[in-house]
C-alpha cells in the first residue's frame, strides 16, 4: 500500500482579528484519492488539518481505527466525516 499526502496552506488577513493561517491537504492511497480537506483560514470556524490528522482520517475512512493511549485519535478540527457531526451541532 502506498500512501501519499500532499499538503496545502491558506492565509487570511483581517483588520480586526489579524493574520490567520491553516493547513490541510489530500491523501491518495494506491493512486485513489481518499481524503481532500483543504485548509481554510478564517477569523472563526477555520479548518486546519495537520498531516497526521489527514493520515488518521484516511485510515479511518478505510476502516482502520487509530487510538492513542486507549482513546480515539483526537482531531481538533470539527469534521463531519470523522466526528459524525457538523460544526453547527
PyMOL CGO cylinders between C-alpha atoms (Angstrom):
from pymol import cmd
from pymol.cgo import CYLINDER

trace = [
    CYLINDER, 0.00, 0.00, 0.00, 1.34, 3.43, -0.94, 0.3, 1, 1, 1, 1, 1, 1,
    CYLINDER, 1.34, 3.43, -0.94, 0.01, 6.47, 0.94, 0.3, 1, 1, 1, 1, 1, 1,
    CYLINDER, 0.01, 6.47, 0.94, 0.77, 9.94, -0.42, 0.3, 1, 1, 1, 1, 1, 1,
    CYLINDER, 0.77, 9.94, -0.42, -0.03, 13.12, 1.50, 0.3, 1, 1, 1, 1, 1, 1,
    CYLINDER, -0.03, 13.12, 1.50, 0.04, 16.48, -0.28, 0.3, 1, 1, 1, 1, 1, 1,
    CYLINDER, 0.04, 16.48, -0.28, -0.36, 19.48, 2.00, 0.3, 1, 1, 1, 1, 1, 1,
    CYLINDER, -0.36, 19.48, 2.00, -1.63, 22.99, 1.31, 0.3, 1, 1, 1, 1, 1, 1,
    CYLINDER, -1.63, 22.99, 1.31, -1.82, 26.23, 3.28, 0.3, 1, 1, 1, 1, 1, 1,
    CYLINDER, -1.82, 26.23, 3.28, -4.30, 29.07, 3.38, 0.3, 1, 1, 1, 1, 1, 1,
    CYLINDER, -4.30, 29.07, 3.38, -3.89, 32.57, 4.82, 0.3, 1, 1, 1, 1, 1, 1,
    CYLINDER, -3.89, 32.57, 4.82, -6.47, 35.13, 5.87, 0.3, 1, 1, 1, 1, 1, 1,
    CYLINDER, -6.47, 35.13, 5.87, -5.90, 38.71, 6.95, 0.3, 1, 1, 1, 1, 1, 1,
    CYLINDER, -5.90, 38.71, 6.95, -8.49, 40.65, 8.91, 0.3, 1, 1, 1, 1, 1, 1,
    CYLINDER, -8.49, 40.65, 8.91, -8.33, 44.25, 10.12, 0.3, 1, 1, 1, 1, 1, 1,
    CYLINDER, -8.33, 44.25, 10.12, -9.97, 43.22, 13.40, 0.3, 1, 1, 1, 1, 1, 1,
    CYLINDER, -9.97, 43.22, 13.40, -8.52, 39.76, 14.08, 0.3, 1, 1, 1, 1, 1, 1,
    CYLINDER, -8.52, 39.76, 14.08, -5.15, 39.97, 12.36, 0.3, 1, 1, 1, 1, 1, 1,
    CYLINDER, -5.15, 39.97, 12.36, -3.49, 37.19, 10.39, 0.3, 1, 1, 1, 1, 1, 1,
    CYLINDER, -3.49, 37.19, 10.39, -4.74, 33.61, 10.39, 0.3, 1, 1, 1, 1, 1, 1,
    CYLINDER, -4.74, 33.61, 10.39, -3.36, 30.55, 8.64, 0.3, 1, 1, 1, 1, 1, 1,
    CYLINDER, -3.36, 30.55, 8.64, -4.43, 26.97, 8.23, 0.3, 1, 1, 1, 1, 1, 1,
    CYLINDER, -4.43, 26.97, 8.23, -3.09, 23.83, 6.63, 0.3, 1, 1, 1, 1, 1, 1,
    CYLINDER, -3.09, 23.83, 6.63, -4.83, 20.92, 5.02, 0.3, 1, 1, 1, 1, 1, 1,
    CYLINDER, -4.83, 20.92, 5.02, -4.31, 18.63, 2.10, 0.3, 1, 1, 1, 1, 1, 1,
    CYLINDER, -4.31, 18.63, 2.10, -5.23, 15.43, 0.38, 0.3, 1, 1, 1, 1, 1, 1,
    CYLINDER, -5.23, 15.43, 0.38, -4.41, 11.78, 0.89, 0.3, 1, 1, 1, 1, 1, 1,
    CYLINDER, -4.41, 11.78, 0.89, -4.04, 9.38, -2.02, 0.3, 1, 1, 1, 1, 1, 1,
    CYLINDER, -4.04, 9.38, -2.02, -3.85, 5.64, -1.34, 0.3, 1, 1, 1, 1, 1, 1,
    CYLINDER, -3.85, 5.64, -1.34, -2.64, 3.42, -4.17, 0.3, 1, 1, 1, 1, 1, 1,
    CYLINDER, -2.64, 3.42, -4.17, -3.48, 6.14, -6.69, 0.3, 1, 1, 1, 1, 1, 1,
    CYLINDER, -3.48, 6.14, -6.69, -7.01, 6.82, -5.38, 0.3, 1, 1, 1, 1, 1, 1,
    CYLINDER, -7.01, 6.82, -5.38, -7.91, 10.00, -3.51, 0.3, 1, 1, 1, 1, 1, 1,
    CYLINDER, -7.91, 10.00, -3.51, -9.31, 9.07, -0.10, 0.3, 1, 1, 1, 1, 1, 1,
    CYLINDER, -9.31, 9.07, -0.10, -9.32, 12.44, 1.69, 0.3, 1, 1, 1, 1, 1, 1,
    CYLINDER, -9.32, 12.44, 1.69, -9.39, 16.01, 0.36, 0.3, 1, 1, 1, 1, 1, 1,
    CYLINDER, -9.39, 16.01, 0.36, -9.53, 18.55, 3.17, 0.3, 1, 1, 1, 1, 1, 1,
    CYLINDER, -9.53, 18.55, 3.17, -8.07, 21.91, 2.13, 0.3, 1, 1, 1, 1, 1, 1,
    CYLINDER, -8.07, 21.91, 2.13, -7.01, 24.30, 4.87, 0.3, 1, 1, 1, 1, 1, 1,
    CYLINDER, -7.01, 24.30, 4.87, -9.42, 27.21, 5.36, 0.3, 1, 1, 1, 1, 1, 1,
    CYLINDER, -9.42, 27.21, 5.36, -8.05, 30.15, 7.30, 0.3, 1, 1, 1, 1, 1, 1,
    CYLINDER, -8.05, 30.15, 7.30, -10.68, 32.43, 8.81, 0.3, 1, 1, 1, 1, 1, 1,
    CYLINDER, -10.68, 32.43, 8.81, -11.37, 34.61, 11.83, 0.3, 1, 1, 1, 1, 1, 1,
    CYLINDER, -11.37, 34.61, 11.83, -13.77, 31.95, 13.18, 0.3, 1, 1, 1, 1, 1, 1,
    CYLINDER, -13.77, 31.95, 13.18, -14.54, 28.35, 12.24, 0.3, 1, 1, 1, 1, 1, 1,
    CYLINDER, -14.54, 28.35, 12.24, -11.50, 27.83, 10.03, 0.3, 1, 1, 1, 1, 1, 1,
    CYLINDER, -11.50, 27.83, 10.03, -10.41, 24.34, 9.01, 0.3, 1, 1, 1, 1, 1, 1,
    CYLINDER, -10.41, 24.34, 9.01, -6.89, 23.25, 10.00, 0.3, 1, 1, 1, 1, 1, 1,
    CYLINDER, -6.89, 23.25, 10.00, -5.64, 19.69, 9.45, 0.3, 1, 1, 1, 1, 1, 1,
    CYLINDER, -5.64, 19.69, 9.45, -2.10, 18.53, 10.21, 0.3, 1, 1, 1, 1, 1, 1,
    CYLINDER, -2.10, 18.53, 10.21, -0.54, 15.81, 8.06, 0.3, 1, 1, 1, 1, 1, 1,
    CYLINDER, -0.54, 15.81, 8.06, -1.06, 13.41, 10.99, 0.3, 1, 1, 1, 1, 1, 1,
    CYLINDER, -1.06, 13.41, 10.99, -4.77, 14.35, 11.10, 0.3, 1, 1, 1, 1, 1, 1,
    CYLINDER, -4.77, 14.35, 11.10, -5.08, 13.71, 7.36, 0.3, 1, 1, 1, 1, 1, 1,
    CYLINDER, -5.08, 13.71, 7.36, -3.39, 10.32, 7.66, 0.3, 1, 1, 1, 1, 1, 1,
    CYLINDER, -3.39, 10.32, 7.66, -5.59, 9.22, 10.57, 0.3, 1, 1, 1, 1, 1, 1,
    CYLINDER, -5.59, 9.22, 10.57, -8.73, 10.41, 8.78, 0.3, 1, 1, 1, 1, 1, 1,
    CYLINDER, -8.73, 10.41, 8.78, -7.73, 8.43, 5.67, 0.3, 1, 1, 1, 1, 1, 1,
    CYLINDER, -7.73, 8.43, 5.67, -7.06, 5.29, 7.72, 0.3, 1, 1, 1, 1, 1, 1,
    CYLINDER, -7.06, 5.29, 7.72, -10.41, 5.75, 9.48, 0.3, 1, 1, 1, 1, 1, 1,
    CYLINDER, -10.41, 5.75, 9.48, -12.19, 6.07, 6.14, 0.3, 1, 1, 1, 1, 1, 1,
    CYLINDER, -12.19, 6.07, 6.14, -10.52, 2.83, 5.01, 0.3, 1, 1, 1, 1, 1, 1,
    CYLINDER, -10.52, 2.83, 5.01, -11.81, 1.06, 8.13, 0.3, 1, 1, 1, 1, 1, 1,
    CYLINDER, -11.81, 1.06, 8.13, -8.75, 1.24, 10.39, 0.3, 1, 1, 1, 1, 1, 1,
    CYLINDER, -8.75, 1.24, 10.39, -9.19, 2.90, 13.78, 0.3, 1, 1, 1, 1, 1, 1,
    CYLINDER, -9.19, 2.90, 13.78, -6.29, 4.74, 15.41, 0.3, 1, 1, 1, 1, 1, 1,
    CYLINDER, -6.29, 4.74, 15.41, -6.04, 5.08, 19.18, 0.3, 1, 1, 1, 1, 1, 1,
    CYLINDER, -6.04, 5.08, 19.18, -3.53, 6.84, 21.41, 0.3, 1, 1, 1, 1, 1, 1,
    CYLINDER, -3.53, 6.84, 21.41, -3.27, 5.57, 24.98, 0.3, 1, 1, 1, 1, 1, 1,
    CYLINDER, -3.27, 5.57, 24.98, -6.58, 3.74, 24.54, 0.3, 1, 1, 1, 1, 1, 1,
    CYLINDER, -6.58, 3.74, 24.54, -8.57, 6.71, 23.22, 0.3, 1, 1, 1, 1, 1, 1,
    CYLINDER, -8.57, 6.71, 23.22, -9.57, 7.54, 19.65, 0.3, 1, 1, 1, 1, 1, 1,
    CYLINDER, -9.57, 7.54, 19.65, -7.03, 9.82, 17.97, 0.3, 1, 1, 1, 1, 1, 1,
    CYLINDER, -7.03, 9.82, 17.97, -8.10, 13.42, 18.62, 0.3, 1, 1, 1, 1, 1, 1,
    CYLINDER, -8.10, 13.42, 18.62, -8.51, 15.67, 15.60, 0.3, 1, 1, 1, 1, 1, 1,
    CYLINDER, -8.51, 15.67, 15.60, -9.03, 19.19, 16.88, 0.3, 1, 1, 1, 1, 1, 1,
    CYLINDER, -9.03, 19.19, 16.88, -10.88, 20.47, 13.80, 0.3, 1, 1, 1, 1, 1, 1,
    CYLINDER, -10.88, 20.47, 13.80, -14.56, 19.51, 13.96, 0.3, 1, 1, 1, 1, 1, 1,
    CYLINDER, -14.56, 19.51, 13.96, -15.07, 17.44, 10.82, 0.3, 1, 1, 1, 1, 1, 1,
    CYLINDER, -15.07, 17.44, 10.82, -18.40, 15.91, 9.73, 0.3, 1, 1, 1, 1, 1, 1,
    CYLINDER, -18.40, 15.91, 9.73, -16.79, 12.88, 8.11, 0.3, 1, 1, 1, 1, 1, 1,
    CYLINDER, -16.79, 12.88, 8.11, -14.54, 11.99, 11.05, 0.3, 1, 1, 1, 1, 1, 1,
    CYLINDER, -14.54, 11.99, 11.05, -16.65, 13.05, 14.02, 0.3, 1, 1, 1, 1, 1, 1,
    CYLINDER, -16.65, 13.05, 14.02, -20.10, 12.45, 12.52, 0.3, 1, 1, 1, 1, 1, 1,
    CYLINDER, -20.10, 12.45, 12.52, -21.30, 15.94, 13.46, 0.3, 1, 1, 1, 1, 1, 1,
    CYLINDER, -21.30, 15.94, 13.46, -21.29, 19.30, 11.73, 0.3, 1, 1, 1, 1, 1, 1,
    CYLINDER, -21.29, 19.30, 11.73, -19.63, 22.35, 13.32, 0.3, 1, 1, 1, 1, 1, 1,
    CYLINDER, -19.63, 22.35, 13.32, -23.11, 23.85, 13.97, 0.3, 1, 1, 1, 1, 1, 1,
    CYLINDER, -23.11, 23.85, 13.97, -24.25, 20.84, 16.06, 0.3, 1, 1, 1, 1, 1, 1,
]
cmd.load_cgo(trace, "trace")
